[in-house]
């Protein structure tokens, strides 16, 4: 879980540096999740795919939450920690969906599907 959350935090930092939503970071995040899944001893293929999807979803949600907090902090001129504790999941979701487009959603979905397939077969 920690590896997935670290990947999500790196995703948020890259998004902050580049000033964009960087949905392409879904691919490196999926690779980190594959590494995390391959280091465990989950035997069943469906369980590996499910675990990979849960870790991937946690990384994506965490990255979007951090990025939403950074957008709020920069636009309102408040500290990051104040914005992080001030926005709730609803506002973070609203900002993430308002910033992202169809291509971003398709990218996240395709990477999730590929991750599940590779986790079930390869790891």
N, C-alpha and C positions, 0 to 999 in steps of 0.2 A: 504494500500500500504506500509506503514511504517513497519508493522509487517513482511510482505514478504521480504522487503529489509533487515530488521534486521536478518531474518533467512538466507538470502543469505550471509550476512557479517559473521555470525557465521560459516556457511559452509566453507567460504574462510579461516577463522582462523583455523578451524579444519584441513583443507587440508594443511595449512602451517605447523601446528604443527606435523602432521603425515607424511608429505612429500609425499603425494599421492593425487590422484584426488577425493577420497572418494565419489563415486557416491551413496553410501548407505545413504548419508545425504539428498537425495531426499525425503526419507520417513518422517523424522522429519520436513523437510520444508513443505511437504504437510499437515502434522498435524497442523502446524502453520497457513497455509493458510485456512484450514478448520475452525479453531478457528476464524480467521478474518472474514470469510464468515458467520459463524453462528451468529456473533454479529451484522450483518447488517440485514436490513428488506427487502431483495430482495424476492419478492413473487414467481416469475415465476421460475420453475425448470431449463429451458434452460438458463435463465439469471444467475442463481446461478452457474451452471456448467461453463458458459463462463467466469464469473468473477473469479472463482477459477482458471481456466486455465490461464487467463491473469496474475493474481498474482503469480502463480507458475512459469510461463515463466519469469516474471520480476525477481523473486528470483534466478532462475537458471542462467539467463544471468548476473545478478549482481555478483553472486558468481564466475562464470567463469571469468568475467572481472577482479575482484579483485585477483583471484588466478593467472591469467596470468600476471598481473602486478607484483605480488610478485615473480614469476618465473623469469621474466625479470630483476627485481631489484637484485635478488640474483645472477644471472648468470653474469650480467654486472658490479656488484659492485657499483650500483648507489642507490640513495635514493628511497624509495617506492613512495613518492609523485612525484618525477621526472619520474619514470617509469609509474605511473598512468596517468600522463598528457601527457607523450610522446607516449605511444602506442595508436593506434586507434582501432576502433571496428574490422577492418579487421585483425589486428595482434592478437588481443585477440581471435577472432574466429579461426584463423589459429592455435594458440597455444592450444586452447581448443580441437579442432578436432584432432590435432596431438597427444595430450596426451591421449585422451580418445579412447577407443576401442569399439567394437561392444557390449560388455556386458554393458558398461556404457550407450550407446545410448538406448539399450533395457530397462535398468533399468529406465532411465528417462522417456521413453515412457510408460512403464507399470505403473509407479507411476502416470503419468499424466492421463492416462485412468482411473485408479482406483479413483483418485481424482475427476475427472469429474462425475463419476458414484455416488460416495458417496455424493458429494456436491449437486447433483440433487435430491437425494432421502432422505438423512439423515438430512441435515441442515435445 
